Amino acid sequence: MSPHHFRPVSRRRLLQFLAASPLFAHGALAEGSRPSDPVDWAPRDLDKLIADPKQALDVFDFEPVMKQNVPPAHFGYMATGVDDEATLRANREGFRKFALRPRRLVDVSKVDMSAEILGAKYDSPIVIAPTGSNRAFHPDAEVAVAKAAKAGNHLQILSTVATTSIEDAIAARGAPVWFQLYTTQRWEVAEGLVKRAVTAGAPAIVVTLDVRTPAKWETFVRLRRTDTRDCGSCHGLNDYLSRKPNFAGIDLGGVSSTVVTNLTWDMIKRLRDTIKVKLVLKGIVAFEDAKLAADAGIDAIVVSNHGGRRWCQRDHRRVAGNRRSGGRPHADPG
Ligand SMILES: Cc1cc2nc3c(=O)[nH]c(=O)nc-3n(C[C@H](O)[C@H](O)[C@H](O)COP(=O)(O)O)c2cc1C
């Protein structure tokens, strides 16, 4: 309707309606802002941090607390994604596309969220993913995580590069913990790690397939540049692995990092033949690889792009389309 179709009586009614509106009374429209969004009414105020975990309304309430309490380089290591944060943004957009389809008139007086994961029962399907170097964030490191996992009866997956050993994590959890494996260029190191984890009681080995070569973690690098501490006082040259407790007693044979270029299906098959516990692959994002994993006798896969820390095709449907049209399939550069 163009303005000259607006009869005076309609205009008067509209103005009366606006004058009576709470929005108008609070000046929101008068200030020319867009129509209200509930989040605008209660913005996340970064200078008013939660004082207790119980106050958190969602996990992102913890982030500014961490920013305040942890050195910039360590915060950057936690917060970073890859390449202009493109994958991280795509992940978050992707989550928004999930919708729930609630069924009504169901008795919910007793809700059972328990889940069986590879033969063990947990109170919920929420799993604690492996994260390296937890002591960079808190002196209690992965032991504190294990205690939290115990309190909520969650499955915990301990990282190869954890700052707590698999034995100490299992002791603190009071139950088996899965072990995440980063291979190195030497088979013997992987073999040593998994044998140690299995002896400690890990019922599953999770081999991480992504983040195996350096990635452009821009946020990490930018924040590290602002860190005025002497990183060398803790991080020596070439001691990355020898400082991690899970490598203690394992002959590194000269390898000093988890960067690998030789991880292929042959290595996975060799691992499958070496261990009797469950074998899981983490970082699968292409359906072709999921099929190969099933063929190789893998017990489960974790569909993951490392929380946006590895570049990943945004729209997996396009991968299938490319394949049909003879184009390149998944083009992960790293
Ligand atoms: C600080 C940090 C450290 C991580 N360290 C590891 C690790 O050592 N091993 C691993 O497999 N994944 C590691 N991850 C990835 C997580 O296990 C997990 O995949 C990610 O946070 C969640 O994203 P996803 O849903 O894409 O899996 C790390 C993630 C973060 C944020």
The ligand as a Tripos MOL2 file, in Angstrom:
@<TRIPOS>MOLECULE
LIG
   31    33     1     0     0
SMALL
NO_CHARGES

@<TRIPOS>ATOM
      1 C1         41.6130  -26.6890   23.0660 C.3       1 LIG1
      2 C2         41.2520  -27.8940   22.2550 C.ar      1 LIG1
      3 C3         42.1200  -28.9660   22.2250 C.ar      1 LIG1
      4 C4         41.7840  -30.1030   21.4890 C.ar      1 LIG1
      5 N1         42.6320  -31.1660   21.5290 N.ar      1 LIG1
      6 C5         42.3050  -32.2960   20.8760 C.ar      1 LIG1
      7 C6         43.1390  -33.4450   20.9540 C.ar      1 LIG1
      8 O1         44.1720  -33.4420   21.6160 O.2       1 LIG1
      9 N2         42.7630  -34.5360   20.2720 N.ar      1 LIG1
     10 C7         41.6020  -34.5850   19.5220 C.ar      1 LIG1
     11 O2         41.3080  -35.6050   18.9250 O.2       1 LIG1
     12 N3         40.7940  -33.5270   19.4560 N.ar      1 LIG1
     13 C8         41.0940  -32.3890   20.1150 C.ar      1 LIG1
     14 N4         40.2600  -31.3090   20.0590 N.ar      1 LIG1
     15 C9         38.9790  -31.4100   19.3040 C.3       1 LIG1
     16 C10        37.8920  -31.9020   20.2260 C.3       1 LIG1
     17 O3         38.1040  -33.2450   20.6030 O.3       1 LIG1
     18 C11        36.5150  -31.8550   19.5390 C.3       1 LIG1
     19 O4         36.5790  -32.5400   18.3200 O.3       1 LIG1
     20 C12        36.0310  -30.4460   19.2850 C.3       1 LIG1
     21 O5         36.2870  -29.5950   20.3630 O.3       1 LIG1
     22 C13        34.5210  -30.4590   19.0410 C.3       1 LIG1
     23 O6         34.2820  -30.3360   17.7110 O.3       1 LIG1
     24 P1         33.5950  -31.4740   16.8040 P.3       1 LIG1
     25 O7         32.1540  -31.4670   17.1690 O.co2     1 LIG1
     26 O8         33.8800  -31.0140   15.4360 O.co2     1 LIG1
     27 O9         34.2460  -32.7870   17.1420 O.co2     1 LIG1
     28 C14        40.5710  -30.1540   20.7680 C.ar      1 LIG1
     29 C15        39.7080  -29.0590   20.7920 C.ar      1 LIG1
     30 C16        40.0400  -27.9420   21.5190 C.ar      1 LIG1
     31 C17        39.0890  -26.7940   21.5380 C.3       1 LIG1
@<TRIPOS>BOND
     1     1     2 1
     2     2     3 ar
     3     2    30 ar
     4     3     4 ar
     5     4     5 ar
     6     4    28 ar
     7     5     6 ar
     8     6     7 ar
     9     6    13 1
    10     7     8 2
    11     7     9 ar
    12     9    10 ar
    13    10    11 2
    14    10    12 ar
    15    12    13 ar
    16    13    14 ar
    17    14    15 1
    18    14    28 ar
    19    15    16 1
    20    16    17 1
    21    16    18 1
    22    18    19 1
    23    18    20 1
    24    20    21 1
    25    20    22 1
    26    22    23 1
    27    23    24 1
    28    24    25 2
    29    24    26 1
    30    24    27 1
    31    28    29 ar
    32    29    30 ar
    33    30    31 1
@<TRIPOS>SUBSTRUCTURE
     1 LIG1         1 GROUP 0 **** ****
